[in-house]
Amino acid sequence: MVAAVGGTILLLRRGRRPWPATVLSAAFFLGGIHAPYAALPERDFSLTALNVGKGASQVVSFPGGGHILIDGGSALRGNAGERAVLPFLRFKGIRRIDVLALTHPHENHYGGAAAVLAALPVREIWIPEGIPREAFRPAVASWNGPVCSVRAGVRERIGGAEVVVRAPLHPGEGGKSNERGMVLELRFGILSMWLPGDVEGGPSVWGRAPAEKGERRVLFLPHHGSPGADPAGWAAFCGPDAVVAQNSRCLTGGNLIRSPQRFLLENGAFTVRSDGRGISFLQSAHSGVWQCLWRLK
């Protein structure tokens, strides 16, 4: 009110119309009273799968403000950590990662994580049990924070949601890195997100078949939908409401997956959002213009 009155008097003394002072003062007032809402933590659960090319990276946001980053893409193909992951985190106002989960020691999954570790505070790193931290190269090997080895059965509750580690089942066994990798399920209300990573050989790593009724399941095809990963077997086992694939090649060559909805990461970042009672899907190659870059914690 003081600014409006003062501005009106000033404009009148200069022989100008006084209405801009009132309009600008009202705009600043409305912006000021709404600014605190931008600092509130998210009330919904969301997972965004970023288009990092060959590889993977998913950002999980929990009600209350917790965040997990699952893999970070490659640092050798345009450095996905700097090109895609960090810009997305900053755009969403994420300034801290609670858990950085590296599913297996292949560069196109862990390479981009080095840029995140250098730019943002991370509470802890998860790696599959049975695989040494040195396998994830210097960024992880030299990191001075806690590195937790996880195996099937580990459960972590964050903001009303649950992170379930489904594999590795037998960490001591040898085999390819894909077969010893981390497989995750994220649960929130009716939503169940299946993240098999790069495992091959079908859904035997998952354990007991799901029996819950009324769930809405979203399946990310393992190992980019390669025939050896048995994508059709995963779809039959999971019974998903939606399937997410790396690109259109994942659904060719006999990999015909019956699903009400299919999404391809080559078409842009894919987001699942849920309030626990319903879910929504969003796919966009471009982010909106208006967004608060930093959220107060």
N, C-alpha and C positions, 0 to 999 in steps of 0.2 A: 504493500500500500504506500509506503514511504517513497519507493522508487517510482510508482505510478504518479503520485502527486507531484514529486519533484520534477520528474520528466515532463509532465503536462505543463507545469509553470514555466520551465525552461523553454519548451517549444513555443508556448504562447508569447513569451517575451521576444522570441526571434521571429514572430509573425508566421509560424508554421502551424499546421493542423496538429492537435494534441493526441489523436487516437493511437499513433504508433507506440507511445509510452505505455498506454494501458494494455495494448496487445502483447508487447514484449514482456511486461511485468507479469501478466497472467501466464504466459508461456513458461517463464522461469519458475513461477510458483507451482504450476502443474508438474513440471519436470522434477522439481525438488521433492514434492510429496510422494512421487512415484519411484524415485531413485532407490529407496530402501528395499523395494520389492525385488530389484535386480540382484540384491545380495542374498536373498533367501535361497537355501539349498533346494535341489530338485525334489519334487514330491513323488515322481514316477520313476520306475525302472526303465533304463534304456540301454541298448547295445547298438553301436554303430560299427559296421564292417567297412573299413576304408579300402578304396581301390589303390593298392600298392603294386599292381602288376603281378608278376610271378612271386608268390609268397603270401603272407597274411598279416593282418593287424586289426584287432578289434578293441574298441574302447567301451568299457562298461561303466555306467553311472548308476549309483544306487540312491534310493530315497534317503535323504539326510546328508548327502554330499560325498560319500565314499566313491572311489574310482579304481578300477582295475584296467591295466593295459595288457592285452594278450598279444604277444609278439609285436614286432616293429618293422616288418618288411626287410628289404635288403639295403645295404649301404653301397653296394657295387653297381646298382642299376639306377643311378640318379639319386642315391641316398634317400630312400623313402622316409627315414626318420626326420630329416630336415625338410623334405619336399612336401610330405603329406601328413605325417603323424603330429609333429609339433605345431604346424599351422592350425590343424583341427583342434588340438587341445587348447591352444591360446584363443581360438575363436569361441570355443565353448566356455572360456573362463576357468579352465582347469589348471590350477597352479601346483597341484600335489598329487602324486600317484601313491595309493595305498599298497597295491601289489602289482609288480611287473611279472607276469607269468610267461616264461619262455618254454614253449611246448617241446622243442627238440633242437639239437645242435646243428641245424642247417642254416646257412648264412642268410637265405632269403626269408627267414623267420626271426633271427636274432640280430642281424646286422644293423638295422635301423634303431635298435634299442640304445645303442651307444650315444646317439644324439640326445635322446630323452634323458638318460642318466646324467649327461653333462649339463642339461638345461634346467631340469626340475628335480625337486626333492622326491625321493622314492623311499617308502617305509621299509619294504622288503622285496626280495626277488624269490620267485618260485621256479624251481627246475625239477625235472623228473628224477625220482630216486634211482640210483644206480648209474647216473651219468655225472661225471665230475664237472665242477664249475669251470675248469680250465677249457672244457670242450666248447664253451661259449665265448672264447677268446678274451683279450685283455680287458675289454670294457666291464665284463662281469668278474673275471678272475681277480682283477685289482680293486674291485669295488669294496669299500670298507664297511658297508652295511650288512645286515643279516641276509643270508642266502639259505632258503629252506628247501630241502629235498622232500617232495611230496609223492605219494603213491595212492592207489585206489583205496577209497574209504575215508580220505580226508574230507572234512566238511567245514566250511567257514561261513558264518552268518554276518552279513553286512547290510545294515539299513533295512531289515525285514526280508531281505532276499537271502538265498542260500547258494553257495558255490560248492559243487560236488565234484571231487576228482574221481573219475571212472577208470583211469589207467595212468601209469603202468600197474598191471596186476601182479607181475612177478619181476620186480626190478633187477634181481640178480641174474636173470637169464640174458644170454647174448642175443645177437641178431642185429638187424639194421636199425639205424637211429629212428626211422619211422615207427618201427614196431615197439620201440622202447619209449615213445613219446608220451606226452601228457594229453589226456582226453578229459574234457570238462563238460559238465552240465550246469546251467544256471537256471534257478527256479525262483519264481516270484508269483504268488497267487496261482492263477490258472495257467501261467506261461511256463513252458519248459524249453530252454534253448540247448540244442545239441551241437557240440563243437568237437568232432572227432579229430581235427587237425590233419595230419598226413598219414594216419594209420592205413595199412593195407590189410587185405585178407577178410574184410567184412566186419560185422558188428559183434563178433565173438568177444572182443575186448570189453564190451559194455557190461557184461554180467547178465543178471536176470532181466527178462523182457519186461517192459513197463506194463503195469496193470491198472494205473490210475485212469479213471473215467472223468470226462469233462475237461481234460487238459487240452491246451492249444500248444502244439509242438512246432518248432522251427528247426529244420535240419540244415546244417552247412555240410555240403558234400566233402568227404575226406579226400585228401591228396588230389585236389582239383578235379575230382570226378573221373580219375583214371580207371580203366576196367579192373585193374588189380585191386582197387579199393572197394569194389563191389557196391557201387552207388545204388543199384536197384535193390540189393539185399538190405542196405541201410534204410532205404525208403520203406520197404516192406516191414522191417523190424520196428521202425520208429512210428510209422503211420502219421507223417507230418501234415500240418495244415499249409506249410510253405517250405519250399526248398530253395537254398541259395547256392549258386554255383559261381566259379571263377569267371567263366566266359561261356559262350554258346557251344564251344567244342566239348564241354563237359556233358552235354545232353545229346551227343551224336555217337555214332558207332555202336548202336545197340543199347546205349544207356538211356532207355526210355523210362522216365520216372513219372508216374501218375501223381499229380499233386494239384490241388486247387489253384495254387499260386506258385510261380517260379520267378526268381530274381537273379540277375547276372551282375556281378561286381564291375564288369567292363562298362556297364551303363552308369556307373557312379556309386558313391557311398550309399549303403543300405542300412536303414535304422529300424529297429523294432522297439516300440515303446508300449509300456503297460502300466496300468494303475492297480493291477492285481485281479481285476474283474473282467477286463477286456484288453485287446491288443490292437495296435495300429502299425502299419508298415509305411515307410517313406523311402523313396529312392530319388536321389537328386545328384546330378553331376556338379551343381553349383550351389553354394551356400547363400543364404539370404544376406541382405546388406545390413539390416538393423540387428545388432546383437551386442549385448554388454560383454566386452572382452574379458573382464576380470570380475570374479565374484569374491566378495569379502567372506572370509572364513571366521 
